[in-house]
Amino acid sequence: MKKILIIEDDQIVSNVYRNKLVMEGYQAEVALDGETGLKVMRTFQPDAIVLDLMLPNMSGVDVIRQIRSEADFSKLPIIVFSNTYLTNLIQDAWKAGATKCVSKINCPPKDLLDLMRRTIGGGEAGSHARQKTEGALATKPATVVSEADAEFQDELRKTLIASLPATLAALRAGLQSLVKSNTEVARLKHIHELYRRVHAVNGNAGIAGFVPIAHLAAALEALLKELYENPKNINSSTLRTVASAVDFLGFLFERGTRSDKQEIPSARILVVDDEAISRRAIIYSLEKAQLQSISVEDPNAAFKLLSENQFDLVFLDVDMPGMTGYELCTRLRNLPLHTKTPVVFITGLSDFDNRTSSMMAGGNDFIAKPFLFIELTVKALIHVLRGKLQPRPVTGNHPASNPQLMPSKC
Amino acid sequence: MKNTPDNELTPAAPTAPSPKTDTPAPADKVQPVEMDRLNDLTDGDADSIRELVDMFYKQTTQQLAQLEAAVRANKADDVRRVAHSCAGASATLGMTRFVPLLRELEKQGAAGALTTAAQVYEDAVREFKLIQNFLAARLNPAAPPPGAAHS
C-alpha cells in the first residue's frame, strides 16, 4: 500500500484529504507543521509528501530544502499546495525541489487523488479499502465511484456552508481589532491573525470547490502577507481594501456557494492612464487574477470606447492631459451603458483622503499610487465578482460590443 | 480556474536577485531601487525586468529633458505635469529616492513658484544616474559599471 504524508496546518483540509486518500486505498498520515512533518517522514517513510507552503514557524520552502538535503528523501515526490497569487513563493518552492505545485484555489479531494495516482500510482478504484465499504464497485465501478465522489463532495460543501456564519463573524472581529489597533506591533499582530483566518478560508473553499470564495480569499491572503512582511505598505488605501475584501467575503458566503456560480466570470475591463509604466502595472495586476483588459492612454479615445461598448469595470487615472479622470467619469455617467459601471480612480496617496472629487464625479472606489499590485488585484476581483453575482440593471439601449475589442477569456 | 491538471503551476524563468532586509534601512542607506517591486511586477523574469527597465530609461530620459526645458522657461504647469507623470512611473517601479525629488518639482510647479526647481532638477538627474548604475550592477553583474571601460 502506497504511503502519503500530508503536511498541512489546517486540520479540516488535512483530515478531508487524508480521509479521501485512505478511502481510496492509500495509507496516509497528517502532520500539522513542518518540523513535525520532517520527524514523521523519517519514521513513516512515505512514497510522497503533500505539503502546504504556508505553514506557521518553519516555512514550506524550508521543509522542502530539508527534505532534499536528506539522502533517503532526495528523490521523494513532493506535491506542493500554494496560493497562485504568491508567485515568488512558488518559484522558491520549485528552486528548493518541489515535484509539482498545485493551486489551492480549486483542488477538491478527487483532484488530489487523481494527482497522486499519476505521480506514484496506487489508490486504484476498487481497492481493498473501498471494496470493503462499496461492494457494488465490482459491477458498475465508474458510475459508483463518480456518485460516491459527488456525494463526498456534496457532504463537504454542506459542512463548509454550515460553518460560514461563524467564519464570517471571526473575520469581522479580526478586522475590527485591526482597524482599532493603535500601535504598529498590535497592527501587525492583527494582520497576521487575519491572514491565518483568510488562509484557512482559502483552503476550505478550495477543497469544497467554491471557486469565487477561494479566489478572493487567496488574493486577500497574499495582500495580508505583503502587509505583514512590509509594514510600510500599511496605509489608508490598503486597509480600506482589506476591509472591502472581508466585507465582500460575507457577500460571497451568501451568494457564492451556488453550484452554478463556481467559475470566475469573464469580464471586460477598461484601463485609462496616460503613462505607459502605470498602465502596464495595472494590466499586470489584473492578469494575476486572469482578468483581461483593454488599455488606452488618451481619455478622449477612452470615452469613444465607452460610448460604443459595455464594460464591467473601469480604472481611471486622475491627472491626464486633455481630460481629467474626474471629467471622464462625469461624462461616462451620462452614457446609458455606464450609469452603474464600477469606476475605480487611481490617485496619489496624498490625494487619497480627499475623496470629494471622486465621489462627485460618480466614482465607486479609489486606490492610492503607488499601489501594491496585489491590492489592485483584490479590488478588481471584488468589483468583477459583485457585478456578476449581483447583475446591475442597465438602462437605455445596448449597442453590441465589438467582439474583437472585448477579450472574453478570463 | 479549471481542475487538475490545469491547476498545476509551472516554474518560471530564473528570478533576478532581490536581497531583502528584515529591518528598515536608515534614510541615507535606502537603495535607489526596490527590487522586490520590479520582481513582483515581472514575476521575477529577468528578461521582463530588462524590458521594463529599458522602457523606464527611455521614458525618464525624455521626461527629464522636458523638465529641464520647462524649468529653464519657468513654465510651472509643464513642470507639474511632467514631474507628476514621471513620479507615478517611478513610484510604480520602486525608485524610492527618485520619487521625492519629482514630487518636490510637482509641488513647486503646482504652486507656480519654481524657487529651487533648478537645483531639485539637478538632484533628480544625479539620482537617475545612480539608478542606472544600481540596475546595471544588479541586472548585469558581470558587466563593468558605466564609464569603467574608459579607464
Contacts between the chains, C-beta under 8 A, distances in Angstrom:
chain1	res1	chain2	res2	distance
A	82	B	9	6.9
A	84	B	1	8.0
A	84	B	9	6.6
A	87	B	12	7.3
A	87	B	40	8.0
A	87	B	43	4.8
A	87	B	44	7.3
A	88	B	15	7.0
A	88	B	39	6.5
A	88	B	40	7.0
A	88	B	43	7.6
A	88	B	44	6.0
A	90	B	9	5.5
A	91	B	11	6.7
A	91	B	12	5.7
A	91	B	15	5.5
A	91	B	43	7.7
A	91	B	44	5.8
A	94	B	11	4.1
A	100	B	8	5.8
A	101	B	8	6.7
A	101	B	9	4.0
A	101	B	10	7.8
A	101	B	11	7.9
A	102	B	4	7.0
A	102	B	7	5.8
A	102	B	8	5.4
A	102	B	9	6.7
A	103	B	1	6.6
A	103	B	7	4.3
A	103	B	8	7.7
A	103	B	9	6.0
A	105	B	1	5.3
A	105	B	7	7.1
A	106	B	1	4.6
A	106	B	2	7.4
A	106	B	3	6.5
A	106	B	7	5.5
A	107	B	4	7.1
A	107	B	7	6.1
A	108	B	3	7.7
A	111	B	3	5.3
A	111	B	4	4.3
A	111	B	7	7.2
A	114	B	4	5.8
A	115	B	4	5.5
A	115	B	5	7.8
A	115	B	8	7.8
A	211	B	1	5.9
A	215	B	1	7.1
A	230	B	36	7.8
A	232	B	24	7.2
A	263	B	1	8.0
A	264	B	1	6.5
A	274	B	85	6.9
A	275	B	85	5.0
A	275	B	88	5.4
A	275	B	89	5.4
A	276	B	55	6.6
A	276	B	59	6.5
A	276	B	89	7.5
A	277	B	52	7.3
A	277	B	55	6.4
A	277	B	56	6.3
A	277	B	59	6.8
A	277	B	88	7.8
A	277	B	89	3.9
A	277	B	92	5.5
A	277	B	93	6.4
A	278	B	88	5.3
A	278	B	89	6.1
A	278	B	92	5.5
A	280	B	41	7.8
A	280	B	52	7.3
A	280	B	55	7.8
A	281	B	41	6.1
A	281	B	92	4.7
A	284	B	41	5.8
A	290	B	1	7.7
A	317	B	88	7.9
A	319	B	81	7.6
A	319	B	84	5.5
A	319	B	85	7.9
A	321	B	81	6.8
A	348	B	88	7.8
A	369	B	88	5.7
A	369	B	91	6.1
A	369	B	92	7.2
A	370	B	37	7.9
A	370	B	88	7.6
A	370	B	91	3.6
A	370	B	92	5.2
A	370	B	94	7.6
A	373	B	40	5.8
A	373	B	41	6.4
